[in-house]
Protein backbone atom coordinates (compact mmCIF):
# COMPACT_ATOMS: atom_id res chain seq x y z
CA UNK A 1 0.00 0.00 0.00
CA UNK A 2 1.15 3.54 -0.68
CA UNK A 3 1.18 5.32 2.64
CA UNK A 4 1.72 8.81 3.97
CA UNK A 5 5.20 10.16 4.53
CA UNK A 6 6.74 10.27 7.99
CA UNK A 7 5.87 13.94 8.47
CA UNK A 8 2.24 13.65 7.31
CA UNK A 9 -0.37 15.31 9.50
CA UNK A 10 -3.33 13.02 10.10
CA UNK A 11 -6.61 14.07 11.70
CA UNK A 12 -9.33 11.56 12.60
CA UNK A 13 -12.97 12.60 12.86
CA UNK A 14 -14.11 10.52 15.81
CA UNK A 15 -17.87 10.62 15.06
CA UNK A 16 -19.20 8.38 12.28
CA UNK A 17 -20.21 10.16 9.06
CA UNK A 18 -22.67 9.33 6.30
CA UNK A 19 -20.61 7.13 3.97
CA UNK A 20 -22.62 8.18 0.94
CA UNK A 21 -20.61 11.41 1.04
CA UNK A 22 -17.96 11.84 -1.62
CA UNK A 23 -14.73 13.87 -1.46
CA UNK A 24 -16.36 17.29 -1.95
CA UNK A 25 -18.97 16.71 0.75
CA UNK A 26 -16.32 15.39 3.15
CA UNK A 27 -14.13 18.44 2.42
CA UNK A 28 -17.10 20.69 3.24
CA UNK A 29 -17.58 18.74 6.48
CA UNK A 30 -13.92 19.30 7.42
CA UNK A 31 -14.43 23.03 7.09
CA UNK A 32 -17.90 23.33 8.63
CA UNK A 33 -17.62 20.95 11.58
CA UNK A 34 -13.93 20.73 12.37
CA UNK A 35 -12.60 24.15 11.36
CA UNK A 36 -9.97 22.53 9.14
CA UNK A 37 -8.91 22.99 5.54
CA UNK A 38 -9.17 19.86 3.38
CA UNK A 39 -6.93 21.55 0.80
CA UNK A 40 -3.98 22.03 3.19
CA UNK A 41 -2.34 18.62 2.67
CA UNK A 42 -3.59 17.22 5.98
CA UNK A 43 -5.05 13.72 5.72
CA UNK A 44 -8.58 13.57 7.15
CA UNK A 45 -9.88 10.17 8.24
CA UNK A 46 -13.56 9.30 8.57
CA UNK A 47 -15.39 6.26 9.90
CA UNK A 48 -18.79 4.81 9.11
CA UNK A 49 -21.28 3.60 11.68
CA UNK A 50 -19.96 0.12 10.97
CA UNK A 51 -16.41 -0.18 12.29
CA UNK A 52 -15.19 -2.05 9.19
CA UNK A 53 -15.24 0.98 6.85
CA UNK A 54 -12.89 3.94 6.51
CA UNK A 55 -12.50 6.91 4.15
CA UNK A 56 -9.59 9.32 3.83
CA UNK A 57 -9.40 12.60 1.94
CA UNK A 58 -6.37 14.77 1.29
CA UNK A 59 -5.11 17.34 -1.18
CA UNK A 60 -2.05 16.10 -3.08
CA UNK A 61 -1.21 19.42 -4.72
CA UNK A 62 -3.16 18.73 -7.91
CA UNK A 63 -6.53 17.50 -6.67
CA UNK A 64 -8.58 16.18 -3.80
CA UNK A 65 -7.96 12.46 -3.25
CA UNK A 66 -10.36 9.96 -1.74
CA UNK A 67 -9.45 6.53 -0.43
CA UNK A 68 -12.01 4.07 0.88
CA UNK A 69 -11.44 0.68 2.48
CA UNK A 70 -13.67 -2.03 3.88
CA UNK A 71 -12.17 -4.85 5.91
CA UNK A 72 -13.30 -8.34 4.95
CA UNK A 73 -13.02 -9.58 8.54
CA UNK A 74 -13.08 -7.74 11.83
CA UNK A 75 -13.11 -3.98 12.17
CA UNK A 76 -10.83 -0.99 12.45
CA UNK A 77 -9.73 -0.03 15.97
CA UNK A 78 -11.37 3.37 16.31
CA UNK A 79 -10.83 5.99 19.00
CA UNK A 80 -13.76 6.58 21.34
CA UNK A 81 -16.69 8.43 19.76
CA UNK A 82 -16.73 12.08 20.79
CA UNK A 83 -17.07 15.45 19.12
CA UNK A 84 -14.12 16.83 17.21
CA UNK A 85 -10.97 15.36 15.74
CA UNK A 86 -7.82 13.80 17.09
CA UNK A 87 -4.34 13.65 15.62
CA UNK A 88 -2.51 10.45 14.68
CA UNK A 89 1.03 9.96 13.46
CA UNK A 90 1.67 8.52 10.00
CA UNK A 91 2.76 5.25 11.64
CA UNK A 92 -0.47 5.09 13.65
CA UNK A 93 -2.48 5.70 10.47
CA UNK A 94 -0.64 2.84 8.78
CA UNK A 95 -1.55 0.53 11.66
CA UNK A 96 -5.18 1.71 11.60
CA UNK A 97 -5.45 1.03 7.85
CA UNK A 98 -4.14 -2.51 8.37
CA UNK A 99 -6.78 -3.16 11.03
CA UNK A 100 -4.20 -3.18 13.82
CA UNK A 101 -4.47 -1.42 17.16
CA UNK A 102 -2.97 2.01 16.38
CA UNK A 103 -2.70 2.78 20.13
CA UNK A 104 0.21 0.33 20.36
CA UNK A 105 2.27 2.34 17.84
CA UNK A 106 4.38 4.98 19.49
CA UNK A 107 5.95 7.95 17.80
CA UNK A 108 9.32 7.00 16.45
CA UNK A 109 12.47 9.00 16.69
CA UNK A 110 13.32 11.40 13.92
CA UNK A 111 16.42 10.41 11.98
CA UNK A 112 19.48 12.39 12.91
CA UNK A 113 22.60 12.92 10.87
CA UNK A 114 25.68 11.33 12.43
CA UNK A 115 27.85 13.72 14.40
CA UNK A 116 31.46 13.92 13.27
CA UNK A 117 33.89 14.34 16.13
CA UNK A 118 36.31 17.03 15.37
C-alpha positions as CSV (number, residue, x, y, z in Angstrom):
1,X,0.0,0.0,0.0
2,X,1.1,3.5,-0.7
3,X,1.2,5.3,2.6
4,X,1.7,8.8,4.0
5,X,5.2,10.2,4.5
6,X,6.7,10.3,8.0
7,X,5.9,13.9,8.5
8,X,2.2,13.7,7.3
9,X,-0.4,15.3,9.5
10,X,-3.3,13.0,10.1
11,X,-6.6,14.1,11.7
12,X,-9.3,11.6,12.6
13,X,-13.0,12.6,12.9
14,X,-14.1,10.5,15.8
15,X,-17.9,10.6,15.1
16,X,-19.2,8.4,12.3
17,X,-20.2,10.2,9.1
18,X,-22.7,9.3,6.3
19,X,-20.6,7.1,4.0
20,X,-22.6,8.2,0.9
21,X,-20.6,11.4,1.0
22,X,-18.0,11.8,-1.6
23,X,-14.7,13.9,-1.5
24,X,-16.4,17.3,-1.9
25,X,-19.0,16.7,0.8
26,X,-16.3,15.4,3.2
27,X,-14.1,18.4,2.4
28,X,-17.1,20.7,3.2
29,X,-17.6,18.7,6.5
30,X,-13.9,19.3,7.4
31,X,-14.4,23.0,7.1
32,X,-17.9,23.3,8.6
33,X,-17.6,21.0,11.6
34,X,-13.9,20.7,12.4
35,X,-12.6,24.2,11.4
36,X,-10.0,22.5,9.1
37,X,-8.9,23.0,5.5
38,X,-9.2,19.9,3.4
39,X,-6.9,21.6,0.8
40,X,-4.0,22.0,3.2
41,X,-2.3,18.6,2.7
42,X,-3.6,17.2,6.0
43,X,-5.0,13.7,5.7
44,X,-8.6,13.6,7.1
45,X,-9.9,10.2,8.2
46,X,-13.6,9.3,8.6
47,X,-15.4,6.3,9.9
48,X,-18.8,4.8,9.1
49,X,-21.3,3.6,11.7
50,X,-20.0,0.1,11.0
51,X,-16.4,-0.2,12.3
52,X,-15.2,-2.0,9.2
53,X,-15.2,1.0,6.8
54,X,-12.9,3.9,6.5
55,X,-12.5,6.9,4.1
56,X,-9.6,9.3,3.8
57,X,-9.4,12.6,1.9
58,X,-6.4,14.8,1.3
59,X,-5.1,17.3,-1.2
60,X,-2.1,16.1,-3.1
61,X,-1.2,19.4,-4.7
62,X,-3.2,18.7,-7.9
63,X,-6.5,17.5,-6.7
64,X,-8.6,16.2,-3.8
65,X,-8.0,12.5,-3.2
66,X,-10.4,10.0,-1.7
67,X,-9.5,6.5,-0.4
68,X,-12.0,4.1,0.9
69,X,-11.4,0.7,2.5
70,X,-13.7,-2.0,3.9
71,X,-12.2,-4.8,5.9
72,X,-13.3,-8.3,4.9
73,X,-13.0,-9.6,8.5
74,X,-13.1,-7.7,11.8
75,X,-13.1,-4.0,12.2
76,X,-10.8,-1.0,12.5
77,X,-9.7,0.0,16.0
78,X,-11.4,3.4,16.3
79,X,-10.8,6.0,19.0
80,X,-13.8,6.6,21.3
81,X,-16.7,8.4,19.8
82,X,-16.7,12.1,20.8
83,X,-17.1,15.4,19.1
84,X,-14.1,16.8,17.2
85,X,-11.0,15.4,15.7
86,X,-7.8,13.8,17.1
87,X,-4.3,13.6,15.6
88,X,-2.5,10.5,14.7
89,X,1.0,10.0,13.5
90,X,1.7,8.5,10.0
91,X,2.8,5.3,11.6
92,X,-0.5,5.1,13.7
93,X,-2.5,5.7,10.5
94,X,-0.6,2.8,8.8
95,X,-1.6,0.5,11.7
96,X,-5.2,1.7,11.6
97,X,-5.4,1.0,7.9
98,X,-4.1,-2.5,8.4
99,X,-6.8,-3.2,11.0
100,X,-4.2,-3.2,13.8
101,X,-4.5,-1.4,17.2
102,X,-3.0,2.0,16.4
103,X,-2.7,2.8,20.1
104,X,0.2,0.3,20.4
105,X,2.3,2.3,17.8
106,X,4.4,5.0,19.5
107,X,6.0,8.0,17.8
108,X,9.3,7.0,16.5
109,X,12.5,9.0,16.7
110,X,13.3,11.4,13.9
111,X,16.4,10.4,12.0
112,X,19.5,12.4,12.9
113,X,22.6,12.9,10.9
114,X,25.7,11.3,12.4
115,X,27.9,13.7,14.4
116,X,31.5,13.9,13.3
117,X,33.9,14.3,16.1
118,X,36.3,17.0,15.4
